[in-house]
């Protein structure tokens, strides 16, 4: 058993004071001058998954206060079994680590897009923010935050493809020890929205994928689920005159879902998209979600402007159904945290997902929060998440 004071005697006071901002360093990492970091030579990519290709210090606005920060490029394996490079960041508390090394959270972020410029390590404000991560660092946790496969790096982002998401998380948990040997081998998977989806898949497969890194549990905040059903309903509203369902977020996320599905199957979107929507599809390759939400982009499309009435969605729906987390079998305990006022990941969807998981005997602790929306769940549930994660590591107050 570890005590809270032993973990944070130095980290707490340092993490509560913001590091000095170094905008020049941020620009050199995130801007055009850093393109080479995210695009390694082909001969450098093959190797053991979870090993490091290269790493460098990270400073400025993207650095977590009170921590040693690293921008990291590491090896993983894509859906077709080919080696790929994945980028991510690592924040390690200052001070002396506890016996066994700093406990690690491998964090999977929410949706930013599928274009390389949308990679969380290049994007300020992607969840959790540096200040939110600093709360975990102040409690004595190292935070490894993946960009996912093909986001920032070549290869195409497998958006909401569960197996490649969990590989990115598990491989970064392994790579973290190579980047900084004060990081321990025990870890918890955690993520929000898309990242919650990833954390659930980690709970099912990461222990087998990375057996040298001990997975203790997974925390899924507002995890994406039932995407197939949501797409079916949006398509149904095209031909049903009584259907009042607007595509809303489904329209914004549809080009991302298409691009994600195309990383695992041969998918022709012209078989179900209107000419207008198909013409807008390439926007996903250069624009992040904020731009896709605009009224002159995907955010302004009605169902009839997205789907053809007789379109064949079967190939896309197969991928979405195959990657729904509801039927997963877990090898580690799971905590699901959901806001009741969430309009992006509906409460009913998460209720249904957890009910199915628990029906099949899965170890799922489910907690809901009144008057909490999609983005606010990260901060609103922090105390509960911390207590749950502490218990996994045997840390006492």
Secondary structure, 3 states (H helix, E strand, C coil): CEEHHHHHCCHHHHHCCCCCCCHHHHHHHHCHHHHHHHCCCHHHCCCCCCCEEEEEECCHHHCCCCEEEEEEEEEEECCCCCEEEEEEEEEEECCCCCCCCEEEEEEECCCCCCCHHHCHHHCCCCCCCHHHHHHHHHCCEEEEEECCCCCCCCCCCCCCCHHHHHHHHHHHHHHHHHHCCCEEEEEEEEEECHHHHHHHHHHHHHHHHCCCCEEEEEEEECCCCCHHHHHHHHHHHHHCCCCCCCCCHHHHHHHHHHHHHHCCCCCCHHHCECHHHHHHHHHHHCCCHHHHCCCCCHHHCCHHHHECCCCCCHHHHHHHHHCCHHHCCCCCEEEEEEECCCCCCCHHHHHHHHHHHHHCCCCEEEEEECCCCCCCHHHHCHHHHHHHHHHHHCEEC
